[in-house]
Every structure is written in structure tokens, then in C-alpha cells.
Amino acid sequence: QVQLVESGGGLVQAGESLRLSCVVSRRIFSFTPVSWYRQAPAKERELVASVTDVDRITYGASVKGRFTISRDSAKNTVYLQMNNLKPEDTAVYFCHVVLLSVDYWGQGPQVTVSS
């Protein structure tokens, strides 16, 4: 069983920053992408950012230039640094990885940005 343990959510004001962390309970191979998704009320889940160990990185259009994803393979940890947060960033944020064709999701910390 693989577990993804996230931390770092909370309530902030617009323009402030937060950093989310996702610890994966087993070693992640370097070619395995680890991603952050988010889901706001009454909206579909959307990709925020994705990273592989070779620094192949993808960002969603709405966060490009404000969010930074990074990975510490020695710690099996992926980070999402979120700067200049906006009220529309309010959502539950989920860490995601696919291992041996099985989808694993974190519990989803809440991020709330007030205007």
C-alpha cells in the first residue's frame, strides 16, 4: 500500500504564499511523474503541476509564473510553492502518483485565499 501524506494547506490573504508538501511512502523511480491537482467546489479536478526527477515539469495555465513544483527524491517528497495567491486558487489540493498502473491520491489539504 502506498500512502501520500500532504501538509501545508491553510487560509491566507490574496498575494500571500503557501508551500504544500507531499511525502510518498515508498521510493519513486526517477521517470515517474508526481503531480498536484486541485478541485474547487462545483468544478472538475484540474492539473496544477507535474514533475519527474529529470526536471520535466508541466504547469497548468492558470498557475504558470506563480507556482513552482520541485522534488527531493532522497526524501520521496514533492513540494508546491504557491506565490501571489489569488481567491480563484481556493480549492482542495491533491498529490497524485501512478505506480504499477495504480492511481494514488493524497488526502487533499484545503487552500483558502481570501480577497
Secondary structure as UniProt FT lines:
FT   STRAND          4..7
FT   STRAND          10..13
FT   TURN            14..15
FT   STRAND          18..24
FT   TURN            30..31
FT   STRAND          34..39
FT   TURN            41..42
FT   STRAND          46..51
FT   TURN            53..54
FT   STRAND          57..59
FT   TURN            61..66
FT   STRAND          67..72
FT   HELIX           73..75
FT   STRAND          77..82
FT   HELIX           87..89
FT   STRAND          91..99
FT   TURN            100..101
FT   STRAND          102..105
FT   STRAND          110..114
//
